[in-house]
Structures are given as C-alpha cells and as structure tokens.
Amino acid sequence: MSCGDHHDTDCSEVLNEVWLFLDGECNQERKALLQQHLDECSPCLQEYGLDEHLKALLHKKCGGEHASAEFKERLRASIRQTVISQGGVTVEVTETRVETQS
C-alpha cells in the first residue's frame, strides 16, 4: 500500500510493523520513524486507528484469560516469521522483546 506521497518510511513498511508499534515492541529509533510516518500519512494513521481499536476490543473481550507460556512462545515465533518473510526486516530477539531494523 502507498498513499502516493513521499515518506522517509514506506507505507507498506509501516503497516507491516503497526502491531509491533502498538505493542511497544520496536526500538526507540524505529518507533520514532513509525510515529513520524503516522503523523504525516492519513491513510496509514487511519489503518493504525483501526488496528488500535481492534487491539482494545481484543483486550476487553479476552483480557481475563491468560495464555500459557508455550502458547505465547509459539505465537511470538509465528509473528517473528511473518515479520521476517513479509516485512523485509531484521529481527533481533531477546528474552522479553523483539526489535526490528530495516
């Protein structure tokens, strides 16, 4: 996706990483680039808003249940693989965070 305007960070990159941004799982430099893009790009900001509302709804409806550690690790692995295969980014995994770099 592209809004047609020039941005330092491409629209498709931002949308590929919007959930990492929402979850606070990107490094400060990447977070600043994504935030700058969202401030400049209405279509991406609109998509971000939809994802933000979806996350809030999921939290509200599913917030009382806790996933097992095994399920969380499988989910993290799946997300990492998706980001790597679709986002064209490098993923650095630590114990508690996943950081991406373009």
C-alpha positions in Angstrom: 0.0 0.0 0.0 1.1 3.5 -0.7 -0.7 6.8 -0.3 1.2 8.3 -3.2 3.2 10.8 -1.2 6.9 10.5 -0.4 7.8 9.5 3.1 11.1 8.5 4.7 9.5 5.2 5.7 7.4 3.4 3.1 3.7 2.9 3.9 3.9 -0.9 3.4 6.8 -1.0 6.0 4.7 1.0 8.5 1.7 -1.2 8.1 3.8 -4.4 8.3 5.1 -3.1 11.7 2.0 -1.5 13.1 1.3 -4.2 15.6 4.9 -4.1 16.9 4.4 -0.3 17.3 1.1 -0.8 19.1 2.6 -3.4 21.4 5.7 -1.3 22.2 8.0 -4.0 20.7 10.2 -1.9 18.4 13.3 0.0 19.4 13.1 3.8 20.1 14.6 4.7 16.7 12.1 2.6 14.8 9.3 3.9 17.0 10.2 7.5 16.2 10.3 6.7 12.4 6.9 5.0 12.5 5.4 7.8 14.6 6.7 10.4 12.2 5.1 8.5 9.3 1.8 8.2 11.1 1.8 11.9 11.8 2.3 12.6 8.1 0.2 10.0 6.4 -3.6 10.0 6.8 -4.3 6.5 5.2 -1.7 4.8 7.5 -3.0 6.7 10.5 -6.5 5.5 9.7 -5.3 1.9 9.4 -3.4 2.3 12.7 -6.6 3.6 14.3 -8.5 0.5 13.2 -5.8 -1.8 14.5 -5.6 0.2 17.8 -9.4 -0.3 18.2 -9.1 -4.0 17.4 -6.4 -4.4 20.0 -8.6 -2.6 22.6 -11.6 -4.8 21.7 -9.5 -8.0 21.9 -8.1 -6.9 25.3 -11.6 -6.1 26.6 -13.1 -9.4 25.4 -10.2 -11.7 26.0 -8.3 -9.8 28.8 -9.4 -12.1 31.6 -7.8 -15.2 30.3 -4.1 -15.9 30.4 -2.3 -17.8 27.7 0.2 -20.5 28.6 3.9 -19.8 28.2 4.1 -22.4 25.5 1.3 -20.7 23.5 2.9 -17.3 23.9 6.2 -18.6 22.6 4.5 -20.3 19.6 2.7 -17.0 18.9 5.9 -15.0 19.1 7.7 -17.4 16.8 4.8 -17.1 14.3 4.9 -13.3 14.4 8.7 -13.2 14.0 8.4 -15.5 10.9 5.7 -13.3 9.4 7.6 -10.1 10.0 10.8 -11.7 8.5 9.0 -13.1 5.4 6.8 -10.1 4.7 8.5 -7.1 6.1 12.0 -7.5 4.8 13.4 -6.5 8.2 16.0 -8.0 10.5 14.6 -9.3 13.8 16.6 -9.3 17.0 15.1 -11.5 19.7 15.8 -11.0 23.4 14.1 -12.7 26.3 11.3 -10.2 26.6 11.4 -8.1 23.4 11.5 -8.4 19.6 13.2 -5.5 17.9 13.1 -4.9 14.1 15.5 -3.0 11.9 15.2 -2.1 8.3 
